[in-house]
Structure formats: structure tokens, C-alpha cells
């Protein structure tokens, strides 16, 4: 898992992103640290859309995906090591029950 900073905003510091780009919109999972929080890393689901303001603007709304797209996103995040090894191991354990 990488500790380099991808981007810093007023709200958070983005440590890592796994993004699936669909052209005029994209969705993803980010590992972030909320700036006014306690420094704990969090996982955030994100949705981006081309707007008149700019390309791939973050849209403040929940992420709704078909299961196939959600599987693609989770697979990419695991491959890019966005999730910790301990999280992936726990997920495997849950799925194998």
C-alpha cells in the first residue's frame, strides 16, 4: 500500500485511487485521510462526471453501480493494493464462510 499523496483538497488528503473510467463519467475507491479528523485512513467511494466546469469533477452523491461494475472496481482496487493485506485477508475469510 502506497503512502504517497495523490492530491490534497480542503476536505481530505487522497493517498491512493482505483478508478474505472467510462468516458464521460468514472467511479472509484479512494484511500483518504480527512484533514480535520484524527489522522485515521478511510476508504471512500467516489463518482466523477464531466461537467461544464471541468472534466471529471467529483460529484457529491452516493455511488450506485451494477454488480458487474462493482466487481470490476473492487478487483482493480485489490490489484492496485489500495486495500491493506489484512482487509483483503478478512474479506477472503468472509467470502469463504
Buried (B, 14 or more C-beta within 10 A) or exposed (E): EEEEEEEEEEEBBBBBBBBBEEEEEBBBBBBBBBEEEEEEBEBBBBBBBEEEEEEBEBBEEEBEBEEEBBEBBBEBBBEBBBBEEEEBEEEEEEEEE
